[in-house]
């Protein structure tokens, strides 16, 4: 079984609103999640082979793996939905914009909700999800990497609101960070996730 590989997001250096120091620190943190996910996966394989699945060591590693894997994958979603050449939502993701307007009353109402969540006190993630069963979009707060996710829902837009994502540049001014994030969203990527969710659900 191949190890997870750390993705290179250095092309984001120079991103308006994000200093290179902040981004490089963030990349290093992400790399740690990848390495820890691989380390735990290897240790779990060894414990399984040795028949030690009933041990506290096995249980603790199983629980910890979700945290490390979630930290790895959510950071990948986050970095992938940022760009130095953003397009407006309406032109970069017109069908998504229509869906947001339908579910929130307007794109502006959706954005106001997302920004308000991003400015809330506490660590976590703010995620725009699509629920395939109900065919609706909504914003959700995920408190930890491995807890609070919505079963069966596809993450479309992921915003990191742990302090490491903004304090180097913005201190405690979370709202300013959220505003910078929104200006850097890669709507092509978010739209592709939305369209993939529609295709998976058989929506033309």
C-alpha positions in Angstrom: 0.0 0.0 0.0 1.5 3.3 -1.1 2.0 6.1 1.4 0.1 9.4 1.1 2.3 12.0 -0.7 2.6 15.6 0.4 1.2 17.8 -2.3 3.2 20.9 -3.4 1.2 24.1 -3.0 4.2 26.5 -3.4 2.5 28.0 -6.4 0.3 29.8 -3.9 3.2 31.9 -2.7 2.6 35.5 -3.5 -1.2 35.1 -2.9 -2.7 38.5 -2.2 -3.7 38.8 1.5 -1.5 35.9 2.6 2.2 36.4 3.4 4.7 33.9 2.3 5.7 33.4 5.9 2.1 32.4 6.8 1.7 30.1 3.8 5.1 28.4 4.4 4.2 27.8 8.0 0.9 26.4 6.9 2.5 24.1 4.3 4.8 22.8 7.0 1.9 22.0 9.3 0.1 20.2 6.5 3.2 18.1 5.8 3.1 17.0 9.4 -0.4 15.7 9.0 0.6 13.7 5.9 3.6 12.2 7.7 1.6 11.3 10.8 -1.2 9.8 8.7 1.4 7.6 7.1 3.1 6.7 10.3 -0.1 5.7 12.0 -1.3 3.7 9.0 2.0 1.7 9.1 1.7 1.1 12.8 -1.9 -0.1 12.5 -0.9 -2.5 9.7 1.8 -3.9 11.9 -0.5 -4.3 14.9 -3.1 -6.0 12.7 -0.5 -8.5 11.4 0.7 -9.2 14.9 -2.9 -9.9 16.1 -2.8 -7.0 18.6 -6.1 -5.4 17.6 -7.5 -5.8 21.1 -4.8 -3.6 22.7 -4.9 0.0 23.9 -2.2 0.9 21.4 -4.3 -0.3 18.5 -7.4 1.6 19.8 -5.5 4.8 20.4 -3.9 4.7 16.9 -7.2 4.0 15.3 -8.8 7.1 17.0 -5.8 9.3 16.2 -5.7 8.3 12.5 -9.0 10.1 11.9 -7.5 13.3 13.2 -4.3 13.1 11.2 -6.1 12.0 8.0 -8.7 14.7 8.4 -6.0 17.4 8.9 -4.3 16.2 5.8 -7.3 16.0 3.5 -9.0 19.2 4.7 -5.8 21.2 4.2 -5.6 19.8 0.6 -9.2 20.9 -0.1 -8.3 24.3 1.5 -5.2 25.0 -0.5 -6.7 23.6 -3.7 -9.6 26.1 -3.5 -7.3 29.1 -3.4 -5.8 30.9 -6.4 -3.8 34.0 -7.3 -6.1 34.5 -10.3 -9.6 34.4 -9.0 -12.7 34.8 -11.1 -16.1 36.2 -9.9 -18.4 33.5 -8.6 -21.0 34.2 -11.3 -18.5 33.6 -14.2 -16.3 31.0 -12.5 -19.2 28.9 -11.3 -22.6 30.1 -12.7 -24.5 26.9 -11.9 -23.2 26.9 -8.4 -24.2 30.5 -8.0 -27.7 29.7 -9.1 -27.9 26.8 -6.6 -26.7 29.1 -3.8 -29.2 31.7 -4.6 -32.0 29.1 -4.6 -31.0 27.6 -1.2 -30.0 30.8 0.6 -32.3 33.4 -1.1 -29.3 35.1 -2.8 -25.6 34.6 -3.2 -25.1 37.6 -1.0 -27.0 35.9 1.8 -25.0 32.8 1.4 -21.7 34.7 1.6 -22.9 36.7 4.6 -23.7 33.4 6.4 -20.3 31.9 5.5 -18.4 35.0 6.6 -20.3 35.2 9.9 -19.4 31.6 10.6 -15.7 32.2 9.8 -15.6 35.1 12.3 -17.1 33.0 15.1 -14.9 32.3 18.1 -13.3 28.9 18.3 -11.1 26.6 16.2 -12.3 24.6 13.3 -13.3 24.7 9.6 -16.2 26.3 7.8 -17.4 24.2 4.9 -19.9 24.6 2.1 -21.5 21.2 1.7 -23.9 19.7 -0.9 -26.3 17.1 0.5 -27.0 14.8 -2.5 -30.1 13.2 -0.9 -31.9 16.5 -0.2 -30.2 18.3 -3.2 -29.4 21.3 -1.1 -26.4 23.4 -0.1 -25.5 24.6 3.4 -22.6 26.0 5.4 -21.4 23.9 8.3 -19.0 24.4 11.2 -16.6 21.5 11.8 -15.0 21.8 15.1 -12.2 19.2 14.7 -10.6 17.5 11.7 -12.3 14.2 12.6 -15.6 15.3 14.2 -18.7 17.2 12.9 -18.6 16.1 9.3 -21.9 15.5 7.7 -22.4 11.9 6.4 -23.0 11.7 2.6 -22.3 15.4 2.0 -19.7 16.6 -0.4 -17.4 19.4 0.7 -17.3 22.1 -2.0 -15.6 25.1 -0.4 -13.3 24.6 2.7 -12.0 27.5 4.8 -9.5 26.9 7.6 -10.3 29.0 10.7 -7.7 27.5 13.1 -5.5 30.3 14.4 -2.5 29.1 12.3 -4.4 30.0 9.1 -4.4 33.7 9.9 -2.7 34.9 13.1 0.8 35.5 11.5 -0.8 38.1 9.2 -4.0 39.2 10.9 -3.6 38.6 14.6 -7.1 38.4 16.1 -8.8 40.1 13.1 -10.5 37.0 11.9 -13.0 38.9 9.8 -10.1 40.5 7.8 -8.7 37.0 7.1 -12.1 35.7 6.0 -12.4 38.7 3.6 -9.0 37.9 2.2 -9.9 34.3 1.8 -13.1 35.1 -0.1 -11.2 37.2 -2.5 -8.8 34.3 -3.3 -11.4 31.5 -3.8 -10.8 29.5 -6.9 -14.4 29.1 -8.1 -13.3 26.9 -11.0 -12.2 24.3 -8.4 -15.3 24.8 -6.2 -17.5 24.5 -9.3 -15.8 21.3 -10.4 -16.5 19.8 -7.0 -20.1 20.9 -7.3 -20.5 19.4 -10.7 -18.8 16.1 -9.6 -21.3 15.9 -6.8 -24.2 16.4 -9.3 -22.8 13.7 -11.6 -22.4 11.3 -8.8 -26.0 11.8 -7.9 -27.1 11.3 -11.6 -28.1 15.0 -12.0 -27.5 16.1 -15.7 
